[in-house]
Amino acid sequence: MIVGICGSPKKERSNTRYLLEKALEAASDVLSESKTKRATTVLLNISDFEIRHCTGCDSCVRKKPCPESEYDDMHKIEEKLLKADGIIIAAPSYFTAVPGVLKDFIDRSRPMKMLNHQLKDKLFGAITYAGLRYGGQEHVIDYLNRYALGQGMIVVGAVGSPVRDGTFGSGSMQTDEGEWRSAKKDQLAVEGSQQLGRRMAELVKKLK
């Protein structure tokens, strides 16, 4: 199973979520070729969950449960991630970084690391979207990939055309001409996200 996390704070549909959906659809197409009846993909909107701030209490360092989890939904996300073979996080660029709601999730996932790297060896992929053509997309991807490495995950990149495509799903609302569009009209962003989803699913099948 591949779990996609949409890191946008928007309650309604977003460009970031659209690209994540495209990645998961492509992954599902590959995974559905197997004869198992298990769910192939799951999409989680970070905005649907209440996640409290990490307080730096270091309970997790002492192998104790996070005291904040008693009051929020973090455990619901952890349950999905622990069952996942692959994880894709999609995040919009907010001042060249991930939104605060996603950063809260990242900080609060520390117990999974402290408990002997519970996410180790899971495949990981990243997607981002920004308003501006040069809006910090690569900084967001770099941050998410470093997060995955810290958790012991295996970072996966897309392998499309080496002279045309990038290694992750990425795009912008601003076109090269300075006009504006939605992610649906950003062909390279859509194709890059689909390529990432397919590659992750192909690797999940190989590793299985």
C-alpha positions as CSV (number, residue, x, y, z in Angstrom):
1,M,0.0,0.0,0.0
2,I,1.2,3.5,-0.8
3,V,0.1,6.3,1.5
4,G,0.0,9.9,0.2
5,I,0.0,12.8,2.6
6,C,-1.3,16.1,1.2
7,G,0.5,18.8,3.3
8,S,-1.6,21.7,2.2
9,P,-3.6,23.5,4.9
10,K,-6.5,24.1,2.5
11,K,-9.7,22.3,3.3
12,E,-10.9,22.4,-0.3
13,R,-9.1,21.0,-3.3
14,S,-5.7,22.3,-3.9
15,N,-3.1,22.2,-6.7
16,T,-0.8,20.2,-4.4
17,R,-3.6,17.6,-3.8
18,Y,-4.3,17.4,-7.5
19,L,-0.7,16.4,-8.2
20,L,-0.7,13.9,-5.4
21,E,-3.9,12.4,-6.7
22,K,-2.3,11.9,-10.1
23,A,0.7,10.2,-8.5
24,L,-1.5,7.8,-6.5
25,E,-3.7,7.1,-9.6
26,A,-0.6,6.1,-11.5
27,A,0.6,4.0,-8.6
28,S,-2.8,2.3,-8.2
29,D,-2.8,1.3,-11.9
30,V,0.5,-0.5,-11.4
31,L,-0.4,-2.1,-8.1
32,S,-3.8,-3.2,-9.3
33,E,-2.1,-5.5,-11.8
34,S,-1.4,-7.9,-8.9
35,K,-4.1,-10.3,-7.8
36,T,-4.3,-9.2,-4.2
37,K,-7.5,-7.5,-3.1
38,R,-5.8,-5.1,-0.7
39,A,-6.3,-1.4,-1.0
40,T,-3.5,-0.1,-3.1
41,T,-3.4,3.6,-2.2
42,V,-4.7,5.9,0.5
43,L,-4.7,9.7,0.5
44,L,-4.6,11.6,3.8
45,N,-5.2,15.4,4.0
46,I,-3.2,16.8,6.8
47,S,-5.8,19.5,7.2
48,D,-8.4,16.8,8.2
49,F,-6.4,16.0,11.4
50,E,-5.8,17.9,14.6
51,I,-2.0,17.8,15.2
52,R,-0.7,19.6,18.2
53,H,2.7,21.2,18.3
54,C,5.7,19.3,19.6
55,T,6.7,20.8,22.9
56,G,10.3,19.4,23.0
57,C,9.6,17.4,26.2
58,D,11.8,14.5,24.9
59,S,9.4,11.8,26.2
60,C,10.0,10.0,22.9
61,V,13.7,10.0,23.6
62,R,13.0,8.1,26.7
63,K,10.9,5.6,24.8
64,K,7.7,6.9,26.3
65,P,4.5,7.8,24.3
66,C,4.1,11.3,23.2
67,P,1.9,13.0,25.7
68,E,0.3,15.2,23.0
69,S,-1.0,12.1,21.2
70,E,-3.6,11.7,24.0
71,Y,-5.3,14.8,22.8
72,D,-5.0,14.8,19.0
73,D,-5.1,12.7,15.8
74,M,-1.5,11.9,15.4
75,H,-2.0,8.2,16.2
76,K,-4.5,7.9,13.3
77,I,-1.8,9.0,10.8
78,E,0.8,6.8,12.4
79,E,-1.4,3.7,12.0
80,K,-1.6,4.3,8.2
81,L,2.1,5.0,7.8
82,L,3.2,1.9,9.7
83,K,1.2,-0.3,7.3
84,A,2.5,1.5,4.2
85,D,5.1,0.1,1.8
86,G,5.6,3.5,0.3
87,I,4.9,7.1,1.4
88,I,4.5,10.2,-0.8
89,I,4.3,13.6,0.8
90,A,3.1,16.5,-1.3
91,A,3.6,20.0,0.0
92,P,3.1,23.5,-1.4
93,S,6.0,25.9,-1.0
94,Y,5.3,28.5,1.7
95,F,8.2,30.9,1.8
96,T,10.4,28.2,0.3
97,A,9.5,25.7,3.1
98,V,6.6,23.4,4.0
99,P,3.5,24.7,5.6
100,G,3.3,24.8,9.4
101,V,0.6,22.1,9.6
102,L,2.9,19.7,7.8
103,K,5.9,20.7,9.9
104,D,3.8,19.9,13.0
105,F,3.3,16.4,11.6
106,I,7.0,16.0,10.8
107,D,8.0,17.1,14.3
108,R,5.5,14.9,16.0
109,S,6.6,11.9,14.0
110,R,9.8,11.9,16.0
111,P,8.6,9.0,18.3
112,M,8.5,6.7,15.2
113,K,12.2,7.4,14.8
114,M,13.1,7.0,18.4
115,L,11.4,3.7,18.6
116,N,14.0,2.0,16.5
117,H,13.2,3.7,13.2
118,Q,9.7,2.4,12.6
119,L,9.5,3.9,9.1
120,K,12.9,2.4,8.0
121,D,13.1,0.8,4.6
122,K,9.7,2.3,3.4
123,L,9.9,3.9,0.0
124,F,9.5,7.7,0.0
125,G,8.7,10.2,-2.7
126,A,8.1,14.0,-2.7
127,I,5.9,16.4,-4.7
128,T,5.6,20.1,-4.5
129,Y,3.9,23.1,-6.0
130,A,4.4,26.8,-5.8
131,G,2.8,30.0,-6.9
132,L,5.9,31.4,-8.6
133,R,7.9,29.8,-11.3
134,Y,10.9,30.1,-9.0
135,G,9.0,29.7,-5.7
136,G,11.3,27.4,-3.7
137,Q,10.2,24.1,-5.0
138,E,13.6,22.5,-4.8
139,H,14.1,23.6,-1.2
140,V,10.8,21.9,-0.3
141,I,11.8,18.7,-2.0
142,D,15.2,18.8,-0.4
143,Y,13.7,19.2,3.0
144,L,11.2,16.4,2.6
145,N,13.9,14.1,1.3
146,R,16.2,14.9,4.2
147,Y,13.2,14.2,6.5
148,A,12.8,10.8,4.9
149,L,16.5,9.9,5.2
150,G,16.3,10.8,8.9
151,Q,13.5,8.3,9.3
152,G,15.5,5.7,7.6
153,M,13.3,5.6,4.5
154,I,14.5,5.0,0.9
155,V,14.1,8.0,-1.3
156,V,12.7,7.3,-4.7
157,G,12.8,9.6,-7.7
158,A,11.0,9.5,-11.0
159,V,12.9,8.2,-14.1
160,G,11.3,9.8,-17.1
161,S,13.2,11.3,-20.0
162,P,16.6,12.4,-18.8
163,V,16.6,15.5,-21.0
164,R,13.0,16.5,-20.3
165,D,11.7,15.3,-16.9
166,G,12.8,15.9,-13.3
167,T,13.1,13.4,-10.5
168,F,10.0,14.6,-8.6
169,G,6.6,16.1,-9.2
170,S,7.0,19.9,-9.2
171,G,5.3,22.9,-10.8
172,S,4.0,26.4,-10.4
173,M,0.9,28.5,-11.0
174,Q,3.1,31.0,-12.8
175,T,3.9,30.1,-16.4
176,D,7.2,31.1,-18.2
177,E,5.2,34.0,-19.7
178,G,4.2,35.3,-16.2
179,E,0.6,34.3,-16.6
180,W,-1.4,32.0,-14.2
181,R,-2.8,28.5,-14.3
182,S,-3.9,25.6,-12.2
183,A,-1.9,22.4,-11.7
184,K,-4.3,20.7,-14.1
185,K,-2.7,22.7,-17.0
186,D,0.8,22.2,-15.8
187,Q,1.7,19.3,-18.0
188,L,5.3,18.7,-16.8
189,A,4.1,18.8,-13.1
190,V,1.3,16.3,-13.8
191,E,3.6,14.0,-15.8
192,G,6.4,14.2,-13.2
193,S,3.9,13.3,-10.4
194,Q,2.6,10.3,-12.5
195,Q,6.1,9.1,-13.2
196,L,6.9,9.2,-9.5
197,G,3.8,7.3,-8.6
198,R,4.5,4.6,-11.2
199,R,8.1,4.2,-10.2
200,M,7.3,3.8,-6.5
201,A,4.6,1.2,-7.3
202,E,7.0,-0.7,-9.5
203,L,9.6,-0.8,-6.7
204,V,7.0,-1.8,-4.2
205,K,6.1,-4.8,-6.4
206,K,9.8,-5.7,-6.8
207,L,10.5,-5.5,-3.1
208,K,7.4,-7.6,-2.3
